[in-house]
Amino acid sequence: MATRRQPLIPGWLIPGVSAATLVVAVALAAFLALWWNAPQGDWVAVWQDSYLWHVVRFSFWQAFLSALLSVVPAIFLARALYRRCFPGRLALLRLCAMTLILPVLVAVFGILSVYGRQGWLASLWQSLGLEWTFSPYGLQGILLAHVFFNLPMASRLLLQALENIPGEQRQLAAQLGMRGWHFFRFVEWPWLRRQIPPVAALIFMLCFASFATVLSLGGGPQATTIELAIYQALSYDYDPARAAMLALIQMVCCLGLVLLSQRLSKAIAPGTTTLLQGWRDPDDRLHSRICDTVLIVLALLLLLPPLLAVIVDGVNRQLPEVLAQPVLWQALWTSLRIALAAGVLCVVLTMMLLWSSRELRARQKMLAGQALEMSGMLILAMPGIVAGNGLLFTAQQHHRPATIC
């Protein structure tokens, strides 16, 4: 029996359990509300719909290609950034971080301004007497946008793994004469391979649940993801059964991928070692410096033109008129209020989860601590439009429509 000296739930466990319960309850309530509002007689027809499985296959395919095209080049770019110290390196790393907070539609406009039929490259090709045949719509446009967003993020995360390599290992490898492939295989790869599965899984989930990018660059029903199909089912067809089925498929796939990535990735126990920031191989050769320079220049050519295109197109004669519109400042104030409230709530819930998870891990309860941390990943698996419509259905069942409006 629990006594006053031995409470039923320890105090350090209450914050994490409360936060995890809140997150899971909101997601579960939204999904069940959508599921219960779906017609019960249409499940077989929805399950046998060929278009539904086409959407699922395309979602997997584009997410796999996006993760592959983001992670593989990021390995070489991270190695180049670690080995080279050059003016503007810190600015480039900050630019890589900026893609995480850049609005999707802003980046899409920049990509269209550079790679579109009337874009910068098309004009350059035309001036050279060549025909620009690349179309930023369809699968290739989706992949281009996803790589633009996720390659910098993957590079920064893999760069952190390289920076954690103890200096003693690099110095010992240099004394033993390890160069090139052998140095990468025995020194760098053991650290990179622990970071690659969670990074690839994160990028896969972000691309698997992509909405604004596919909506802008999809180009038609042949390039539709599950998230966009859910939006179409609820906004145009009003087919809750199809939306619920698609949401269930997406949640199962994403949660399964999270479990798999957590199983494959194993953290290295930290020790008392010396970290060599920007370590340089004493046997550095010319071809290595050339390859690293080419990789860094290509990364700049991927990131800078769309951002510059947005600035160039945005600074025009109509800018003073746009700034004078009250609706702009009202929208800005609304966005700031929502962002501030959501940011504070997210930070508080995250601290609650991490506090309890840390205490569980300190008591050698690794699985319980990992489960608490994974509850915070639920939002990556839960489609946003399903959460919104599910909460709306829940509110309609308890309040009058006029009150909700």
Residue, then its C-alpha position, 0 to 999 in steps of 0.5 A: m500500500a502507498t503511504r505518505r512516505q511512498p507516494l503512488i506516483p513520484g513527484w518527478l514523474i508527474p510533469g512528464v506523465s501529465a505532458a504526455t497524457l495531454v499530447v496523446a489525449v488531444a491527438l486521440a480525441a481529434f482522430l476518434a472524432l473524425w473516425w466516428n463522424a465517418p460513414q460506417g458503411d464505406w470502409v470496404a470501398v475506401w480500402q479497395d480504392s486504387y487511388l488511395w493506394h496510389v497516394v500511399r505509394f507516391s507518399f512513400w516514394q517521394a519521402f524516400l527519395s527526399a530523405l536519400l537526396s538530403v542525407v547522402p550529400a549531407i554526409f560529404l557536405a558535413r565533412a567538408l564544413y568540418r575540415r575547412c575554415f574559411p571566411g563566412r563559414l559561421a554565416l553559412l551554418r546560420l543560413c543552414a539553420m534559417t531554412l528550418i524557420l523559413p516559411v514554406l510558401v516563401a521558399v516555394f516562390g523563390i524556387l519558382s523564381v529561379y527554376g521556373r519557366q520564366g525564372w532566372l535559369a530559364s532567362l540565362w539559358q535563353s540568352l545562351g541560345l538554349e532551351w530550359t526544359f526543367s519544370p519545377y512542378g511534379l515529383q522533381g519540383i517536390l524533391l527540389a523543395h524538400v532537398f532545399f529545406n532538409l539538406p542544410m538541416a541534415s548537414r548541421l546535425l551530421l556536422q555535430a556528430l563529427e565535432n563530437i569525435p574525440g581529438e585523441q581518435r583523430q590524432l591516433a589515426a594521423q599517427l597510424g597513417m590512416r588516410g582517405w577511405h580508411f580514415f572515414r571508415f574507422v574514425e568518422w563513420p562509427w559516429l555518423r552512422r549513429q546520427i544518420p538513422p534518426v536524421a533520415a527518419l526525421i526527414f522522411m516523416l517531414c516529407f511524408a507529411s508534406f502539405a504546402t510544398v506538394l500543394s504548390l508544386g505537385g502539379g496534379p493528382q499524380a503527385t499527391t501525398i497523404e496529407l494533401a489527399i486528406y485535405q481534399a477529402l475533407s475540404y472538397d469531397y467531404d469524405p471523412a471515411r477516406a480522410a480517417m483511413l489516410a490519417l490512420i495509415q500515415m500515423v501508423c507509418c510514421l510511428g513505426l518509423v520512429l520506433l525503428s529509428q530509435r531501435l537502430s540509433k544508439a548513443i555513444a557514452p560521453g567521456t573526458t576527451t579533447l574535441l578538436q574544432g575544425w581539425r585539419d588533416p596534416d596530410d591534407r591534399l589538393h584534390s581533397r581541398i578542391c572537392d570540399t570547395v566544390l561541395i560548399v559552393l554547390a551548397l551555396l548555389l542551392l540555398l542562396p538563389p531562391l532566397l535572393a529571388v524572394i528579396v529581389d522580387g519583394v523589394n519593388r515599387q508596391l512595397p510601400e503600398v503593401l506596408a501601408q495596408p492595415v490587414l498586413w499588420q493585423a495578420l502580423w499581430t495575429s501571427l505573433r500572438i499565435a506563435l508566442a502562445a504556441g512557443v511558450l506552451c511547446v517549451v513548457l511541455t518539452m521541459m516537463l517531458l525531458w525532466s521526467s525522462r531524465e529522472l527515469r533514465a537516471r534510474q535505469k528505466m530506459l524504455a519508460g524514458q524513451a516512451l515519454e520522449m517519443s510522445g513528443m514526436l506524435i505531432l509529426a505523425m498526426p496530420g494537422i488538418v485531421a487534428g483541426n477537423g477532429l477538434l472541430f467535430t469534438a467542439q460541435q458535439h459539446h457546443r452550439p455552432a454559433t458559439i464555435c464560430 
